[in-house]
Amino acid sequence: MGFLKRILRPNSQDAAIQPVAPGSFERLSDEELQIHMGIKTYGAFELTDAIRPSYDVQVSPRQGFRYDKYVDESSGATTPVIMAAASRPILMDTFLDLIDHLGNVVDVVLETSHHSHSHHEDLYREHIDAPVLKSILMEFEDVLMNDGCTGIAIINPAQHQEVQLDEHKLLIAYGNPLDGFRETLIAQDVYPDDSIRFITEAEHVHSSSERLYDRFQQLKTRLGVEDDSNAAAW
């Protein structure tokens, strides 16, 4: 799933800042931008620090999930998908609960776009015990939640199932059946909503910082990931 990523002007917290495409953000003063980036809540929904909607809020973030499908461009094969948005206070716990459906041993793909506006790099680690992985993820909750240039996918190749916490801090579950993922989301008060729109479906901005990039490097080391060109495909 490729989405346009915009990195804006830095703020007092050393966030990355370069306008890379025309849009509502290009017309803002520094003060207007800082005010917008400081808005964390939309109704009952609380965002992480990683992402903000367009200045005119073309899509107002809210909690919920909907069914979708992923179509492989080369084979044409389709995979059922659940896409979900969860408010910040429950986001990490919900992600960890979704991982439980993938079994005791999983593969990990750490995604980074720290050095690119147009694509991300995938770093792969095979065969890690799920309890060990979850412990590492909790230790690095700050970068996973708040870095708009970091995403992570947890995979069980044998089950052909995958759970993502992507750069937009959306939760995405792939594979069949999806029933377990659905039950986990509902248990966290994330309910089905066929009309929900996600922040990715309109102009939006990602935020990162030197501190979060350093934390990403630490996470990369702890996971023992490598470039996915050396990893086996599933």
C-alpha positions as CSV (number, residue, x, y, z in Angstrom):
1,M,0.0,0.0,0.0
2,G,1.8,3.1,-1.2
3,F,0.7,6.5,0.2
4,L,2.3,9.9,-0.4
5,K,4.3,10.9,2.6
6,R,4.9,14.6,3.3
7,I,7.7,15.8,5.6
8,L,7.2,19.3,6.8
9,R,9.2,22.1,8.3
10,P,10.9,21.3,11.7
11,N,9.5,22.5,14.9
12,S,11.0,23.0,18.4
13,Q,11.1,19.3,18.8
14,D,13.5,18.9,15.8
15,A,11.0,17.3,13.5
16,A,11.9,16.9,9.9
17,I,10.8,19.8,7.7
18,Q,10.8,20.1,4.0
19,P,7.7,20.7,1.9
20,V,7.7,18.1,-0.9
21,A,4.4,18.7,-2.7
22,P,1.9,21.5,-3.1
23,G,-1.1,21.4,-0.8
24,S,-2.8,23.2,2.0
25,F,0.3,23.1,4.2
26,E,2.4,25.1,1.8
27,R,0.2,28.2,2.4
28,L,0.5,28.2,6.2
29,S,2.7,30.4,8.3
30,D,5.0,28.8,10.8
31,E,2.6,29.8,13.6
32,E,-0.4,28.2,11.8
33,L,1.6,25.1,11.1
34,Q,2.7,24.8,14.8
35,I,-0.8,25.2,16.0
36,H,-2.1,22.6,13.6
37,M,0.6,20.1,14.5
38,G,-0.2,20.6,18.2
39,I,-3.8,19.5,17.8
40,K,-3.9,15.9,19.1
41,T,-7.6,15.2,19.5
42,Y,-10.5,15.2,17.1
43,G,-13.6,14.5,19.0
44,A,-13.0,11.4,21.1
45,F,-10.1,10.3,18.9
46,E,-6.5,11.0,20.0
47,L,-3.7,10.9,17.5
48,T,-0.1,9.9,18.1
49,D,2.7,12.4,17.3
50,A,3.4,10.6,14.0
51,I,0.8,12.1,11.7
52,R,-1.7,14.9,11.3
53,P,-4.6,15.3,8.8
54,S,-4.8,18.2,6.3
55,Y,-5.1,21.7,7.6
56,D,-8.7,21.8,6.5
57,V,-9.2,18.3,8.0
58,Q,-10.5,16.6,4.8
59,V,-10.8,13.4,6.9
60,S,-11.5,13.8,10.6
61,P,-9.8,10.8,12.4
62,R,-12.1,8.5,14.2
63,Q,-12.0,5.0,15.7
64,G,-13.3,2.0,13.8
65,F,-12.5,-0.6,11.1
66,R,-13.7,-1.7,7.7
67,Y,-13.0,-4.7,5.4
68,D,-10.9,-4.3,2.3
69,K,-8.8,-6.4,0.1
70,Y,-5.3,-6.5,-1.2
71,V,-4.7,-7.4,-4.8
72,D,-1.3,-8.7,-5.8
73,E,-0.3,-6.8,-9.0
74,S,1.7,-9.6,-10.4
75,S,-0.6,-12.6,-9.8
76,G,-3.9,-10.9,-9.4
77,A,-4.5,-12.9,-6.2
78,T,-6.7,-11.2,-3.6
79,T,-6.2,-11.3,0.2
80,P,-8.9,-10.1,2.6
81,V,-7.9,-7.2,4.8
82,I,-9.1,-5.4,7.9
83,M,-8.0,-1.7,8.2
84,A,-8.5,-0.1,11.6
85,A,-7.9,3.2,13.3
86,A,-7.5,3.1,17.1
87,S,-7.2,6.0,19.5
88,R,-3.8,6.5,21.0
89,P,-4.6,5.2,24.5
90,I,-5.5,1.8,23.2
91,L,-3.4,1.6,20.0
92,M,-0.3,-0.3,21.3
93,D,-2.3,-2.7,23.4
94,T,-4.6,-3.5,20.4
95,F,-1.6,-4.1,18.2
96,L,0.0,-6.5,20.7
97,D,-3.3,-8.3,21.0
98,L,-3.6,-8.7,17.3
99,I,-0.2,-10.3,17.2
100,D,-1.4,-13.1,19.5
101,H,-3.4,-14.5,16.5
102,L,-0.2,-15.2,14.6
103,G,1.3,-18.0,16.7
104,N,4.4,-18.4,18.9
105,V,7.0,-17.9,16.2
106,V,6.8,-15.1,13.7
107,D,8.7,-13.1,11.1
108,V,9.2,-9.3,11.4
109,V,9.5,-6.6,8.7
110,L,10.6,-3.2,10.0
111,E,9.7,-0.5,7.5
112,T,11.6,2.8,7.3
113,S,11.2,5.9,5.1
114,H,13.5,8.2,7.1
115,H,15.6,8.9,4.0
116,S,13.0,8.9,1.2
117,H,9.8,10.8,0.4
118,S,8.6,8.3,-2.2
119,H,9.2,4.8,-0.9
120,H,10.3,2.8,2.2
121,E,12.9,0.3,2.9
122,D,12.0,-3.1,4.4
123,L,14.3,-4.8,6.9
124,Y,13.5,-8.4,7.6
125,R,14.0,-10.8,10.6
126,E,12.8,-14.4,10.4
127,H,11.8,-16.7,13.3
128,I,11.5,-14.7,16.5
129,D,9.5,-15.9,19.5
130,A,6.4,-13.9,19.8
131,P,6.8,-13.2,23.6
132,V,10.3,-12.0,23.0
133,L,9.1,-9.8,20.1
134,K,6.3,-8.3,22.1
135,S,8.7,-7.4,24.9
136,I,11.0,-5.6,22.5
137,L,8.0,-3.7,21.0
138,M,6.8,-2.5,24.4
139,E,10.4,-1.3,25.1
140,F,10.3,0.8,21.9
141,E,6.7,1.9,22.1
142,D,7.8,5.5,21.7
143,V,9.2,5.1,18.2
144,L,6.5,2.7,17.0
145,M,3.8,5.1,18.1
146,N,5.2,8.5,17.4
147,D,7.6,8.2,14.4
148,G,5.9,8.9,11.1
149,C,8.7,7.3,9.2
150,T,8.6,3.9,11.0
151,G,6.2,1.0,10.4
152,I,6.3,-2.7,11.4
153,A,4.7,-5.8,10.1
154,I,4.4,-9.2,11.9
155,I,4.0,-12.2,9.7
156,N,3.2,-15.9,10.0
157,P,4.2,-17.2,6.6
158,A,2.7,-20.7,7.3
159,Q,-0.7,-19.1,8.0
160,H,-0.4,-16.5,5.3
161,Q,-1.4,-13.9,7.8
162,E,0.1,-10.5,8.7
163,V,-0.5,-7.7,11.1
164,Q,0.8,-4.2,10.5
165,L,1.2,-1.0,12.5
166,D,2.1,1.2,9.6
167,E,3.6,4.7,9.3
168,H,0.2,6.3,9.6
169,K,-0.4,4.3,12.8
170,L,-3.2,2.4,11.2
171,L,-3.7,-1.3,12.2
172,I,-3.9,-3.6,9.2
173,A,-4.6,-7.3,9.3
174,Y,-4.2,-9.5,6.2
175,G,-5.2,-13.1,5.6
176,N,-8.0,-15.6,6.0
177,P,-9.7,-16.0,8.4
178,L,-10.1,-12.5,9.8
179,D,-12.5,-13.5,12.5
180,G,-9.9,-13.5,15.3
181,F,-8.7,-10.0,14.4
182,R,-12.3,-8.7,14.2
183,E,-13.0,-10.1,17.7
184,T,-9.9,-8.5,19.1
185,L,-10.7,-5.1,17.7
186,I,-14.3,-5.2,19.0
187,A,-13.0,-6.2,22.4
188,Q,-11.0,-3.0,22.4
189,D,-14.1,-1.0,21.4
190,V,-12.9,-0.6,17.8
191,Y,-16.1,-1.4,15.9
192,P,-16.9,-2.1,12.2
193,D,-17.9,1.0,10.2
194,D,-18.3,0.6,6.5
195,S,-18.3,4.4,6.0
196,I,-15.1,5.1,7.9
197,R,-12.4,7.0,6.0
198,F,-8.8,6.9,7.1
199,I,-6.2,9.7,7.3
200,T,-4.4,8.2,4.4
201,E,-7.3,8.9,2.1
202,A,-6.6,12.6,2.0
203,E,-3.8,15.1,2.3
204,H,-1.8,14.5,5.5
205,V,1.6,14.9,7.1
206,H,4.1,12.7,8.8
207,S,6.5,13.8,11.6
208,S,9.8,12.5,12.7
209,S,12.8,13.7,14.6
210,E,16.5,13.0,15.2
211,R,15.7,11.4,18.5
212,L,13.1,9.1,17.0
213,Y,15.5,8.2,14.2
214,D,18.1,7.2,16.9
215,R,15.5,5.1,18.6
216,F,14.7,3.5,15.3
217,Q,18.3,2.5,14.9
218,Q,18.3,1.0,18.4
219,L,15.1,-1.0,17.6
220,K,16.7,-2.2,14.3
221,T,19.7,-3.5,16.3
222,R,17.5,-5.2,19.0
223,L,15.4,-7.0,16.4
224,G,18.4,-8.1,14.4
225,V,16.8,-7.2,11.1
226,E,18.4,-7.2,7.7
227,D,17.6,-5.8,4.2
228,D,14.7,-7.8,2.8
229,S,16.6,-8.6,-0.4
230,N,18.2,-11.4,1.6
231,A,14.9,-12.6,3.0
232,A,12.7,-15.4,1.7
233,A,9.4,-14.4,0.2
234,W,6.1,-15.9,1.4
